[in-house]
Amino acid sequence: MKRFEHLYSKVSLLVLATSTCLAAHAIASGVAFNIPSGSAQATLKQFASESHLQVVFDYRAVQKLRTPEVKGTLEPTEALKQLLTGSGLTFYEVNDHTIAIVAPGAAGSSLDTQVKSLNPGADDSSAGGDPNGSSKSHSAALLAQATSGRDPLSSSVTGSADSSSDQGLHEIIVTAQKRAERLQDVPVPVTAINASDLVASNQLSLTDYYNTVPGLSMVAGGGPYWTLSIRGLATGTAQNPTVGITVDDVPYGSSTYLGGGPVVPDLDPSDLQRIEVLRGPQGTLYGASSIGGLIKYVTVDPATESLSGRVEATGDGVQGALGYGFRGAANVPLSDSMAMRVSAFVRRDAGYIADPVTHADNINPSDVYGGHLSFLWRPLDTLSIKASALFQDFKQLGSNDVDLQLGDLQQAYIPGYPSWETKSQAYSLTLKAELGRSELTVLSGFNVSHFINRTDDTAQLGILLGLVPYFPAEFSGTATGLGGYNNTSNQKFSQEVRLSAPITSSLDLLVGGFYTHESAPSTLSFSAESATGGLVGDFGGYTNPTTYEEYAAFADLTYRISDQIDVQFGGREGRIHQTNQATDFGFPFDAGLLGKDVASIPGPSFDSSSSTFTYLVTPRWKITPDAMLYARLASGYQAGGVNTTPGVQPGYAPSKTKNYEIGFKGDALDHILSFDASVYYIDWIDLQLLICPPQHLCFNGNAGGAKSEGVELSLEAHPLAGLTVSSWVTYSDAAITAFPSDAIRGGVYASPGDRLPFTPRWSANLSAVDEFPISGSFTGFAGGTMSYVGARDGGFTGTVTQLRQLYRSYSELNARIGVKRDSWTATLFATNVTDQRGELGGNQLTPNAPDIVQIIRPRQIGLSLSKSF
């Protein structure tokens, strides 16, 4: 019983709606109300929706209250009087767009202070605007985030024990559709990950937490070289991306494989506010490379409210090796209209692989460091400007490969191989201006992804030698290894301008234009190595500069048929232009060149243009203020590309998807339970495949079609104060539907019914976190997560007799427990508690390749200590 008393021990603020009309006239204007009788929580929420006002109140005062029916054209204050008839409550205007409901005599008390303290952007001096074109809706979004009781500068368990009391009430605001919306109102399956939760659990890499997101799969290729897929849309590790990535709405990384598309930014969550994962094609708003979905990294905005910050130190151990981490963040107000935020971190991820040949232990440690600097300036009530710069550097000597032929946590490579380094930089400048009821957003971005790696490609040595009739004498008997060197840099500039505006009371428009240009110089070379790692000779290589350019115009129209039913229409027309010209230097395609001093040989120049159109239609029915049913027809587009292999087709065509989906999401039991369910079918045509004919280097081509169909169900419950329990389960059937009988010159084999790579049929997750008072000023917390990932097939092979690699199913348990007092927090954490060997990827490019897999990190135990100020 004490836990329920504790739930209501302080005032809880609930945001009910965001405004879409001018603040100066919001409260005084007449509105057509149609509010049925019912619980005050539901009817006040509908009042806020219909009046376009923010409403805050003491949750205790209305939790058992029922209100009468209110219908007709009334001023909002008159409608609210009718709703509160007989309740004993009154209300007052906090400002021109916010109404507070209080007990008699409470008006003008600390409630107004609480509203402003939770919402530093609500006052006129700091209003920054919202994608829907109103400073009020922007303020509401900030207030809604604040009600979660989580400080983005601190860990997931901040504040006093009372801060957990409103966890059953908080709203999550996301920007999945390029406008601020409640998560439960977005007609797209979206998972929002609180970045501070990841820090508290020491889940700092995408490999640590990808299995907590429904529908998201990944296969590791070494370092940050990953293949991501959502809902099973992947055909291998060497294709153009099928999952888009943005950092603060700026597209990050390349749209093509040659430009470095598989190099995924592994951003440390201490620089982030949240991560949004959108499932299903997102081509209309986000363009190419999002045929499966999108990952949005959202950084923390500066705040003009007050000076605040956080520092943290972490130590951990894995397989006897030690790791560490240090983080710091500070928010610095510079004036009433200007603020700065700065954060930085450094960490060592301990190695856990041994080499039985050299008798070396822990040969795969990685060092990561980075930082984020952002400025926010609001020179006018209707204008905000934000500048942001983020960088991270990742270095790893060794790899996470395990050679199953050698034993547990063992590998043996050429000495000095492999090694990885990735430098990620993301810069953006965002301007938002309110133009009456409309809002203009201008977003400029520039990012750099620089990837350097040395790989042991000995498994490919026989193929390379088979391409030429002879070897230099010095290679004979001594060339036992093949070393590869790859240096790829992608520089990407993007510019987006969009305008959101209400056309009529029932019609909203979002329209915009987009441009991006990528320049990606790269060098790939091979060298013959001896068993001791000595250089025997150069095989040669090639430089491969490539460019990618895209223009697009997009529009999104939402028509409200009634207060409960609306339909969203979207379209995007784009034009893509690519160029490439590889230059060989001594590569063994001409026997007379091998081992001799030769000039560089330019390859053919490739120049390609293509156009693309994507669309979406999404009807939505708000059955009640807390339950929504939607259907979604959406298309996606995967850009084509260039082949640099001599003697093959110079390029390959785009592939496209169509997504058919029905979803149901909402809240129940007075917001104690939330749910999100969806059923989908995706049709994928002109698959992009890596083709590896016998005794020939690989290249990309198109073939056949595939489908992905499945069911996703997510639940979250807040049964007690401080306790949150969430779970999800997904079923996915992603498989080939059509494939040519000639199997593309014998280079790849598949047949209808074969599963697409890397995606399990079943996956699931269960988590719980509880915060509870201990004694005095001490508060305890505990949490755990159990994830299950089903068995997955590896990439397609070249013949019917060569089996595809199988990645076995696995479960992973993570746990944490800790205590906090005032601004101090101590956390004891353990990841992979049961020390499983979950397989994330492998290497089976040739029939005689060793059975190599990449695994999740073995059991890790650590301690972190943090202080907020």
Buried (B, 14 or more C-beta within 10 A) or exposed (E): EEBEEBBBBBBBBBBBBBBBBBBEEBBEEEBEBEBEEBBBBBBBBBBBBBBBBBBBBBBBBBBEBEBBEBEEEBBBBBBBBBBBEEBEBBBBBBBBBBBBBBBEEBBEBEBBEBBBBBBBBBBEBBBBBBBBBBBBBBBBBBBBBBBBBBBBBBBBBBBBBBBBBBBBBBBBBBBBBBBBBBBBBBBBBBBBBBBBBBBBBBBBBBBBBBBBBBBBBBBBBBBBBBBBBBBBBBBBBBBBBBBBBBBBBBBBBBBBBBBBBBBBBBBBBBBBBBBBBBBBBBBBBBBBBBBBBBBBBBBBBBBBBEEBBBBBBBBBBBBEBEBBBEBBBBBBBEEEBBBBBBBBBBBBBBBBBBBEEEEEBBBBBBBBBBBBBBBBBBEEBBBBBBBBBBBBBBBBBBBBBBBBEBEEBBBBBBBBBBBBBBBBBBBBBBBBBBEEBBBBBBBBBBBBBBBBBBBBBBBBBEBBBEBBEEBEEEBEEBBBBBBBBBBBBBBBBBBBBBBBBBEEEEEBBBBBEBEBBBBBBBBBBBBBBBEEBEEBBBBBBBBBBBBBBBBBEBBBBBBBEEBBBBBBBBBBBBEBBBBBBBBBBBBBBBEEBBBEEBEEBEBEEBBBEBEBBBBBEBBBBBEBBBBBBBBBBBBBBBBBBBBBBBEBEBBBBBBBBBBBBEBBBBBBEBBBBBBBBBBBBBBBBBBBBBBBBEEBBBBBBBBBBBBBBBEBBBBBBBEBBBBBBBBBBBBBBBBBBBBEEEBBEBBBBBEEEBBBBBBBBBBBBBBBBBBBBEEEEEBBBBBBBBBBBBBBBBBBBBEEEEEBBBBEBBBBBBBBBBBBEEEEBEBBBBBBBEEBBBBBBBBBBBEEBBEBBBBBBBBBBBBBBBBBE
